[in-house]
Amino acid sequence: MIIYSAMPLELIFQNDHQEAYEHTEVQLNGVTMLVQPCGVNEARIVRLISPNPYDYMNPNYAPGQKIYFRPQFE
């Protein structure tokens, strides 16, 4: 992708850098995923990280779905 602009790249891509720090990697039912926290006990799935192709076919793990969880301390 080529962008021709007089604006500095920091202004064009400023939202991309902020969102990268808000994502957290969690494991739910053995499936690792990247989520964006939406509230205290909920998050929105951004990306799956799984070698199992059946996990990608599961509509419960589709990007954009909300998951609810309770924090566990180890």
C-alpha positions as CSV (number, residue, x, y, z in Angstrom):
1,M,0.0,0.0,0.0
2,I,1.3,3.4,-0.9
3,I,0.0,6.6,0.7
4,Y,0.6,9.9,-0.9
5,S,0.0,12.6,1.7
6,A,1.4,15.8,3.0
7,M,0.4,14.7,6.6
8,P,3.0,13.0,8.8
9,L,2.7,9.3,9.1
10,E,2.3,9.6,12.8
11,L,-1.0,11.4,12.3
12,I,-2.3,8.9,9.7
13,F,-1.5,5.8,11.7
14,Q,-2.0,7.1,15.2
15,N,-5.0,5.0,16.0
16,D,-3.3,1.8,14.8
17,H,-0.6,2.1,17.4
18,Q,-3.0,2.9,20.3
19,E,-5.1,-0.2,19.6
20,A,-2.2,-2.5,19.5
21,Y,-1.5,-1.9,23.2
22,E,-5.1,-2.5,24.2
23,H,-5.2,-6.1,23.0
24,T,-4.7,-9.0,25.4
25,E,-4.0,-12.6,24.7
26,V,-6.3,-15.0,26.6
27,Q,-7.1,-18.7,26.5
28,L,-10.7,-19.8,26.6
29,N,-11.6,-23.5,26.5
30,G,-8.2,-24.3,25.2
31,V,-8.4,-21.8,22.4
32,T,-5.9,-18.9,22.4
33,M,-7.3,-15.6,21.1
34,L,-6.5,-11.9,21.0
35,V,-9.2,-9.8,22.7
36,Q,-9.9,-6.2,23.3
37,P,-11.3,-5.5,26.8
38,C,-14.8,-3.8,26.6
39,G,-15.6,-3.8,30.3
40,V,-14.7,-5.3,33.6
41,N,-15.6,-8.9,32.8
42,E,-16.1,-8.8,29.0
43,A,-14.0,-8.5,25.9
44,R,-14.4,-8.6,22.1
45,I,-12.6,-11.2,20.1
46,V,-10.1,-9.6,17.7
47,R,-8.2,-12.6,16.4
48,L,-7.9,-16.3,16.9
49,I,-4.5,-17.9,17.4
50,S,-5.1,-21.6,17.0
51,P,-3.6,-24.4,14.9
52,N,-7.0,-26.3,14.9
53,P,-9.1,-25.4,11.8
54,Y,-12.3,-26.3,13.6
55,D,-11.8,-23.5,16.1
56,Y,-12.1,-21.0,13.1
57,M,-15.4,-22.6,12.1
58,N,-17.0,-22.2,15.6
59,P,-19.3,-19.1,15.5
60,N,-18.7,-18.5,19.2
61,Y,-15.1,-17.7,18.5
62,A,-15.7,-15.4,15.5
63,P,-14.0,-12.0,15.5
64,G,-16.4,-9.4,16.9
65,Q,-18.1,-11.8,19.3
66,K,-18.1,-10.8,23.0
67,I,-16.8,-13.2,25.6
68,Y,-17.5,-13.0,29.3
69,F,-14.9,-14.2,31.8
70,R,-13.8,-14.1,35.4
71,P,-10.2,-13.3,36.1
72,Q,-8.2,-16.1,37.7
73,F,-5.1,-15.5,39.8
74,E,-2.3,-18.1,39.7
